[in-house]
Structures are given as structure tokens and as C-alpha cells.
Amino acid sequence: MPFSYLPFPEVKNHPAVIVDSFHSNSLVLSHWREAPTPMSLREDTSAGMVLQALKQNWPDLQKYQYVTANHFDIDALVGVWALLYPELALQHEETLRQVAVIGDFRELDLSNPFVEKALKLVCWLNAEEKARFYPPFGAEDLEENEVVASIPKFHYFLEAFTQVLENTEAYKQVWLPEYEQVLAGYQQIHSPATHITKRDDLGVIIIETSAPVHYYALFGPTAGYDIVISCYDQNRFELECKYTTWVDLHSRPTLPRPDLKPLAAQLTQLESGGQTWSADGVTDTGPLLRLQKEKLTKAQRYSNPTDRPIYSSSIPMELFVQTCLDYFEKVFAGISPKKYWTWAEVKAFSKS
């Protein structure tokens, strides 16, 4: 029986396959931490889990006729869409996997043969979402919450995505501006002028480059790492815990997500002129540590580094990086990477 999209508030009356979110009494295909997704369907993205279920002709799929998600993002959209169009989804399986990886983890590897088309699709989705609806994480500025506000997005994109997937070049006018921005940033990050240092023991990658770039370019080299330290000209710095430590990553073990607030306090003490460092909480989707003059909205924090002010610090770059590394060496001392940390474990670790 073909699937139909079900607005999430209606799931209490109609059991459904739940993609990239939670609900009891349903088949959950989600990489959210502690989601009860069957182990044999596990992948890093929720969309990948849906594709895995389709490939395996997972028996429990036959029990449902509806599919839903409690929010709109690229990973959720691809997962929901794949159940509506299973044959087409399996024809484009690897492209769709890359769409979800780029959309959720922002990790772009242009050597992958499926990535060029995937990036075009992601850029089309981003442009259309901004032009027609509120931006990602922008629901906090609306009167209705994301669960309700996302429903028109699903109705539009579940219908429109098929044509764009099958004839991507016809929509070049929409996806090209962001696509070119990403490629320019990718070239900058992979140029000899950018210096990258990796600390495998800490899951930390340090990227020294001249100026902020699009996230897909910045996070391109960060696959396999969970904490990104970005250092730009004029002593401008940001540090971010990637979304890879908010979800149950299946492909590799990770260290638990650390609390960045004590590190922000240390950096504030080193800062001259009364400037203040701030950090988001450990349960945020992508905690950001930055020199702050005004509080950013979540939509601003989610948007690209090129879209927000990044202020010059009085701390020399070498001291900033070393302070961060010393902090992570201390908090991770005696901790081994593993898969499937619980939120209780993450919170207990961050408090300790």
C-alpha cells in the first residue's frame, strides 16, 4: 500500500512511520539520540534508515499507510519523500544519502561521484525554503510552533522535489547562487593558504583560513571529527560542537559532547577590554562558542558563518587554540569513545 504524508499532530489518531523524530506506538526511523530504530536499519542519517528499510523490504512497513515527521529539515524531507516514492528513491539511493548528509551534517566531499547532484538539490531546497517560508530554526519567531508551522513546507516540497530530482539542471537559476558560494568556499578551504590540524584523540579539527565560508565548505574536511575550531584573520574565532554528537551516529564511536560554558568563562578571563565569550548548552543541536556582543537567534546560529558577525579577539590565535585543546584534554581524560551515548550519560559527563 502506498504511503501518504500525515501532519504530525494527527499521529495520535493514525499510527504512522515516524521519520527523524519520536512518537510512541509507531515504527521510528530516526537517528535522534535514544530513538528505538531497529539496529539492522541503523545509518547515520534518518533518511538513510528509510532507504535501508526500503532496500530490505522491512516487514513492519506493511503495517502503516502514513509517514510523518515533527519538523522540517532536509533529512526529514528526504526520509518522508522516500516512503511516498519508494521506487524512485531506490533509483537515486546514493544521491539521496548524500543530500541527507550534506543537509544534516554539512559534510561535503566533492570526490564522491553522487555529491555534485546532491549539492545542487540541497541548494535548491535551501533557496526555495527561504523564498517561500521561514528559514531553518526560524519558527521561534512565529506564533505557531515548528510542529504546525512545518506542515505547509512538507506539502510543498513533497510534491515539488520529485521534478527537481529528475531534472535538476532545469532549476539551475534557483540552486546556482548558493552552489557557487559553496564551491568558492570549498576552493578556499582546500587551498594551500588554509591550514588544517587534526587531533584524533579529542575528535577536534582546527581550520585556519582567511575568512568565514559557507558551512558546507567549512565542514567539508571535518568528517570523522565532532568539534570544529575555526580561526580567521584578525583574531576572529568560533568553536562548534557538530550535530554528529546530538544524534546516535552509527558509523563510528564518538566522545560525549562537552559543556562549552566553562571554556567560555576561561576565555572571557583571558580577554582584555571587557569582551565576553558565550556558549550554548550541551543539548543544543550545534552548540557554538563565540565572542558575543549581542545574542543571536537560533536561525542566525544555524545560518552560515558568513551571515553573522564574528568579532576580533584580543587573545592571540596560538593561545586561543591551546586554551581550547587544554580544556578538551582535561575533560576527556580517561573517557573512551563509544556509540549510543544516552542523554543521561552526556549530561552527567558535562556536569562532571
ZIDA-V201150 format. One record per residue. N is the residue number from 1. RES is the residue in one small letter. PHI is phi in whole degrees, 0 to 359 (999 if undefined). Layout:
N,RES,PHI + N,RES,PHI
This chain:
1,m,999 + 2,p,293 + 3,f,276 + 4,s,235 + 5,y,286 + 6,l,241 + 7,p,305 + 8,f,304 + 9,p,300 + 10,e,272 + 11,v,292 + 12,k,292 + 13,n,256 + 14,h,223 + 15,p,306 + 16,a,212 + 17,v,285 + 18,i,258 + 19,v,255 + 20,d,57 + 21,s,193 + 22,f,236 + 23,h,192 + 24,s,286 + 25,n,61 + 26,s,215 + 27,l,274 + 28,v,260 + 29,l,241 + 30,s,211 + 31,h,266 + 32,w,302 + 33,r,305 + 34,e,72 + 35,a,293 + 36,p,275 + 37,t,291 + 38,p,306 + 39,m,300 + 40,s,287 + 41,l,256 + 42,r,294 + 43,e,218 + 44,d,288 + 45,t,252 + 46,s,294 + 47,a,299 + 48,g,300 + 49,m,294 + 50,v,296 + 51,l,298 + 52,q,296 + 53,a,296 + 54,l,293 + 55,k,300 + 56,q,275 + 57,n,50 + 58,w,305 + 59,p,304 + 60,d,295 + 61,l,299 + 62,q,292 + 63,k,278 + 64,y,234 + 65,q,237 + 66,y,238 + 67,v,223 + 68,t,204 + 69,a,212 + 70,n,269 + 71,h,205 + 72,f,254 + 73,d,210 + 74,i,294 + 75,d,299 + 76,a,296 + 77,l,301 + 78,v,298 + 79,g,295 + 80,v,295 + 81,w,301 + 82,a,298 + 83,l,284 + 84,l,284 + 85,y,229 + 86,p,297 + 87,e,294 + 88,l,294 + 89,a,300 + 90,l,289 + 91,q,296 + 92,h,249 + 93,e,307 + 94,e,288 + 95,t,297 + 96,l,295 + 97,r,300 + 98,q,291 + 99,v,302 + 100,a,292 + 101,v,296 + 102,i,296 + 103,g,295 + 104,d,267 + 105,f,261 + 106,r,64 + 107,e,265 + 108,l,244 + 109,d,235 + 110,l,289 + 111,s,280 + 112,n,286 + 113,p,295 + 114,f,263 + 115,v,285 + 116,e,302 + 117,k,293 + 118,a,300 + 119,l,296 + 120,k,299 + 121,l,295 + 122,v,297 + 123,c,295 + 124,w,296 + 125,l,301 + 126,n,298 + 127,a,295 + 128,e,294 + 129,e,297 + 130,k,290 + 131,a,286 + 132,r,255 + 133,f,222 + 134,y,280 + 135,p,286 + 136,p,306 + 137,f,62 + 138,g,271 + 139,a,294 + 140,e,294 + 141,d,269 + 142,l,258 + 143,e,287 + 144,e,262 + 145,n,276 + 146,e,300 + 147,v,303 + 148,v,274 + 149,a,295 + 150,s,281 + 151,i,300 + 152,p,299 + 153,k,298 + 154,f,299 + 155,h,302 + 156,y,289 + 157,f,286 + 158,l,297 + 159,e,274 + 160,a,281 + 161,f,298 + 162,t,301 + 163,q,296 + 164,v,290 + 165,l,299 + 166,e,277 + 167,n,217 + 168,t,299 + 169,e,294 + 170,a,293 + 171,y,250 + 172,k,302 + 173,q,299 + 174,v,278 + 175,w,274 + 176,l,297 + 177,p,303 + 178,e,290 + 179,y,303 + 180,e,292 + 181,q,297 + 182,v,297 + 183,l,296 + 184,a,296 + 185,g,294 + 186,y,298 + 187,q,295 + 188,q,297 + 189,i,293 + 190,h,263 + 191,s,270 + 192,p,298 + 193,a,286 + 194,t,264 + 195,h,247 + 196,i,240 + 197,t,238 + 198,k,242 + 199,r,245 + 200,d,300 + 201,d,293 + 202,l,251 + 203,g,68 + 204,v,250 + 205,i,234 + 206,i,248 + 207,i,244 + 208,e,255 + 209,t,214 + 210,s,292 + 211,a,210 + 212,p,301 + 213,v,228 + 214,h,302 + 215,y,304 + 216,y,297 + 217,a,282 + 218,l,298 + 219,f,272 + 220,g,308 + 221,p,279 + 222,t,266 + 223,a,304 + 224,g,94 + 225,y,236 + 226,d,239 + 227,i,235 + 228,v,246 + 229,i,256 + 230,s,254 + 231,c,238 + 232,y,247 + 233,d,305 + 234,q,65 + 235,n,55 + 236,r,258 + 237,f,226 + 238,e,219 + 239,l,227 + 240,e,222 + 241,c,273 + 242,k,290 + 243,y,298 + 244,t,299 + 245,t,257 + 246,w,264 + 247,v,256 + 248,d,273 + 249,l,287 + 250,h,265 + 251,s,283 + 252,r,202 + 253,p,286 + 254,t,226 + 255,l,281 + 256,p,292 + 257,r,291 + 258,p,274 + 259,d,281 + 260,l,271 + 261,k,296 + 262,p,298 + 263,l,294 + 264,a,300 + 265,a,295 + 266,q,299 + 267,l,293 + 268,t,298 + 269,q,294 + 270,l,281 + 271,e,282 + 272,s,264 + 273,g,82 + 274,g,76 + 275,q,285 + 276,t,237 + 277,w,267 + 278,s,231 + 279,a,214 + 280,d,281 + 281,g,289 + 282,v,293 + 283,t,269 + 284,d,296 + 285,t,298 + 286,g,211 + 287,p,304 + 288,l,243 + 289,l,251 + 290,r,203 + 291,l,287 + 292,q,239 + 293,k,248 + 294,e,216 + 295,k,287 + 296,l,274 + 297,t,285 + 298,k,296 + 299,a,298 + 300,q,292 + 301,r,291 + 302,y,284 + 303,s,292 + 304,n,290 + 305,p,305 + 306,t,291 + 307,d,260 + 308,r,226 + 309,p,289 + 310,i,238 + 311,y,270 + 312,s,286 + 313,s,260 + 314,s,275 + 315,i,278 + 316,p,299 + 317,m,301 + 318,e,299 + 319,l,289 + 320,f,301 + 321,v,297 + 322,q,295 + 323,t,299 + 324,c,296 + 325,l,294 + 326,d,299 + 327,y,296 + 328,f,291 + 329,e,299 + 330,k,289 + 331,v,288 + 332,f,267 + 333,a,302 + 334,g,80 + 335,i,258 + 336,s,256 + 337,p,297 + 338,k,203 + 339,k,267 + 340,y,62 + 341,w,296 + 342,t,271 + 343,w,296 + 344,a,299 + 345,e,294 + 346,v,297 + 347,k,293 + 348,a,296 + 349,f,298 + 350,s,295 + 351,k,286 + 352,s,284
